[in-house]
Amino acid sequence: MRTLVLALAAASLPTLAAAQTVASETPAAAASADAALESDTLAWDFVEGITTEVGPRQAGTEAEKRGRDWAVAWLKANGFANVADEPFEMETWVPGELHRAEIVSPFPQPLVVQPLGGSASTGPEGITAEVVEFANVAALEAAPAGSLNGKIAYIGHAMTPTQDGSQYGFAGPTRWVGAGIAASKGAVATVIKSVGTDRHRNPHAGGTSFPEGVAATPAGALSIPDALNLERMFDRAEGPITMKLTLEPRELGTTTSGNVVGEIVGRDPSLPPVLVACHIDSWWNGTGAIDDGAGCGIVAAAAKHVAAAGQPLRTIRVLMAGAEETGLWGSRAYSAAHIDEPIAVGLESDFGADRIWQFESNFRESNPDLHARIAAAVARFGVSNGTGVATGGADINIARDQKTAIIDLQQDGTRYFDLHHTPDDTLDKVDPVQLRQNVAVWTQVVGILANEPGPIKGE
Amino acid sequence: MRTLVLALAAASLPTLAAAQTVASETPAAAASADAALESDTLAWDFVEGITTEVGPRQAGTEAEKRGRDWAVAWLKANGFANVADEPFEMETWVPGELHRAEIVSPFPQPLVVQPLGGSASTGPEGITAEVVEFANVAALEAAPAGSLNGKIAYIGHAMTPTQDGSQYGFAGPTRWVGAGIAASKGAVATVIKSVGTDRHRNPHAGGTSFPEGVAATPAGALSIPDALNLERMFDRAEGPITMKLTLEPRELGTTTSGNVVGEIVGRDPSLPPVLVACHIDSWWNGTGAIDDGAGCGIVAAAAKHVAAAGQPLRTIRVLMAGAEETGLWGSRAYSAAHIDEPIAVGLESDFGADRIWQFESNFRESNPDLHARIAAAVARFGVSNGTGVATGGADINIARDQKTAIIDLQQDGTRYFDLHHTPDDTLDKVDPVQLRQNVAVWTQVVGILANEPGPIKGE
């Protein structure tokens, strides 16, 4: 099978010379990548282990600490050097225990709701008020000032699954800014249609924020079936719809989180390292399998496979960032702590565990030879050479802050927003075959980068 | 399109004469059935309405009462005669508010659980105990007497989606009898892997029972991802696994439920009626769209379409049974109340809203002409002539008690057990195209039956 794949891939390479270059410069890493495609078990071992033995890892809590301890032990057991849990301080929000929404009239029934990160508490007595419907953020923005006084705002949206995840930018504002806008117009609370593409009674958590000067209000996400039900109620009700909403999240104040790091030490410590990143925390409502246990498994497995093929020229540094979900606390802390230690290139895996389909870099023009060599090397895994400029993910702030090289290995996001930030983010959603394809592509790319003597960005 | 379908269907008919018989005896009903396939809105209106305006309808509660009131109003508004809510008494169980399971050690994390119908309460303090794993009921049965003293039993199973739903019989005992067997061996509580085929954090509710002389214990269903996680914990833990389980269901004692009935009155009241049935109650955790709002919509829509084609010879009686889920209370009460009023034939729709693919009767041998005519008439909708003997569903006890004619219009159950008894049983799971095919087939079959002058069973 692989022979056929290689033959077909070679036919579509920009030049056969490029393929030969890859083969000659990193034959062992290429062989490791091919082997990972068939038989990697490391990434699965990581994501199975952390989801089973730790489970949810809400940022800043003791559960996240158990997750970091687990990852530290795993990295050490797998031969990584310089493993550490680098502490940082953060402001910590927790969801509380009681999340409840019910229609009081005219169609009494419970709705499934969960609090958004940053939501205020309703108190145990809840808030009972008329609900006002907005189809989306644009409609909410058009509401007059004060028009929501004493009301609960409901904000909808429509979201289509997209391979590149781009509709997160289209529908995401409902969650990101909806509650803040509603509060600024007088709303006492907000419920949104979960930002997602599934049809299950599992709300999509995630952070929301309130503008400067606007006090946080209670804000919850209805599951999509519940939101659709509420929308039908608006179509059918002849009078106002009254909801009782009870959410009891709490701000814990300042707590300590940490960034887990570990290294494959390179032959030449004077060369800046290759930084491969993910995040170790998850939302409280799932077990953080696709977000982002799988990503941590992928990057760590790839680093180890590269090392197994022979000590690389450069150090490969794994960063499992803490507290990504509630505000990139770990990514920011890592950059602040290490800003004076140049990295060569940053890559992140944080978009699930489905197949990688596109490669992009931010050095296509500044280092076209390396860009072309990587593109040629990953082509046999079904990864195309994208035309955009890589900007990196949440966990590699340091790469942007240092204006260094960045690579994006774009995963298929078609079903990502069925699961993102939901209780359904569990191990059974990880496809072992696609997970191995991720490890294979990462092994190939990191193998090239870690053995590249010249500056990655070419500047 | 329909012309082509008819032409192809005719080619596969047992005899062309049979097709001509159908066309000649019930042309208006056949035309109504064809029209329903393209444009029925009644069934959708019913299931959308009751799920939106009432929602969950737990047997014996005021929510079920609101459901019956809603159905009575809908039947009257749609021109049914003799609409009534026939009361009966029942013993009522309610799930309570707090359902929680958590692993205390060695891998602390919450698991999603819901109580099974008939479960006892743990009290608010919960039960904390070691969990003992059984792969299935057979493994549990092999456990020695007393071996579960003080323990929580976990019972798994493996279940594959099946078009005919037959694996419910294979996996169902885990829920139906597992807790009772565990309790008889000393278990203080039981948790099961939900009996279902999905991978979502939504437990499958449903009733369980305890043998004579065995006191009810707390019994809950874990969602399937949580059950899989627990099974992995057993693989990974070096010592015992301790769980804290909190379930607070309550027995309300005797309450009043009811059976909603309505009729299309036939031209000859001396002939026994055609009974078409469904159930109006649902489990508390979903909105009862596929179980069984859709079924009620299908049978009522079909009855009305037959009437619209001309007053039928026989009366068509719609029975929307109360309290099916917790023990067929309504079906039994209906039979007891009406046992002396012969029905001609009973049919039930209670297996979701996906396409009907097979027709069976219990009069293939006793009335082969009618059986063949019905088979011929539904062939154009993709419904085959099954080889089994129809036994009817839960809501037509009276047909079995009277030993009268029974027809099964078998729906595609491939995805039924993804949704059955879960929070995910919501309107968005109903496919309007498949729902209309159900209405079309029912309209065709009921149209023939209600205009059949001779005894349906042929005896």
Chai-1 contact restraints between the chains, C-beta under 6 A:
chainA,res_idxA,chainB,res_idxB,connection_type,confidence,min_distance_angstrom,max_distance_angstrom,comment,restraint_id
A,T52,B,N229,contact,1.0,0.0,6.0,A-B,restraint_1
A,T52,B,R232,contact,1.0,0.0,6.0,A-B,restraint_2
A,T52,B,M233,contact,1.0,0.0,6.0,A-B,restraint_3
A,E53,B,F107,contact,1.0,0.0,6.0,A-B,restraint_4
A,G55,B,Q109,contact,1.0,0.0,6.0,A-B,restraint_5
A,F107,B,E53,contact,1.0,0.0,6.0,A-B,restraint_6
A,Q109,B,G55,contact,1.0,0.0,6.0,A-B,restraint_7
A,R199,B,D428,contact,1.0,0.0,6.0,A-B,restraint_8
A,H200,B,H200,contact,1.0,0.0,6.0,A-B,restraint_9
A,H200,B,D424,contact,1.0,0.0,6.0,A-B,restraint_10
A,R201,B,N202,contact,1.0,0.0,6.0,A-B,restraint_11
A,R201,B,P423,contact,1.0,0.0,6.0,A-B,restraint_12
A,R201,B,D424,contact,1.0,0.0,6.0,A-B,restraint_13
A,N202,B,R201,contact,1.0,0.0,6.0,A-B,restraint_14
A,P225,B,T426,contact,1.0,0.0,6.0,A-B,restraint_15
A,P225,B,D428,contact,1.0,0.0,6.0,A-B,restraint_16
A,L228,B,D428,contact,1.0,0.0,6.0,A-B,restraint_17
A,N229,B,T52,contact,1.0,0.0,6.0,A-B,restraint_18
A,R232,B,T52,contact,1.0,0.0,6.0,A-B,restraint_19
A,M233,B,T52,contact,1.0,0.0,6.0,A-B,restraint_20
A,P423,B,R201,contact,1.0,0.0,6.0,A-B,restraint_21
A,D424,B,H200,contact,1.0,0.0,6.0,A-B,restraint_22
A,D424,B,R201,contact,1.0,0.0,6.0,A-B,restraint_23
A,T426,B,P225,contact,1.0,0.0,6.0,A-B,restraint_24
A,D428,B,R199,contact,1.0,0.0,6.0,A-B,restraint_25
A,D428,B,P225,contact,1.0,0.0,6.0,A-B,restraint_26
A,D428,B,L228,contact,1.0,0.0,6.0,A-B,restraint_27
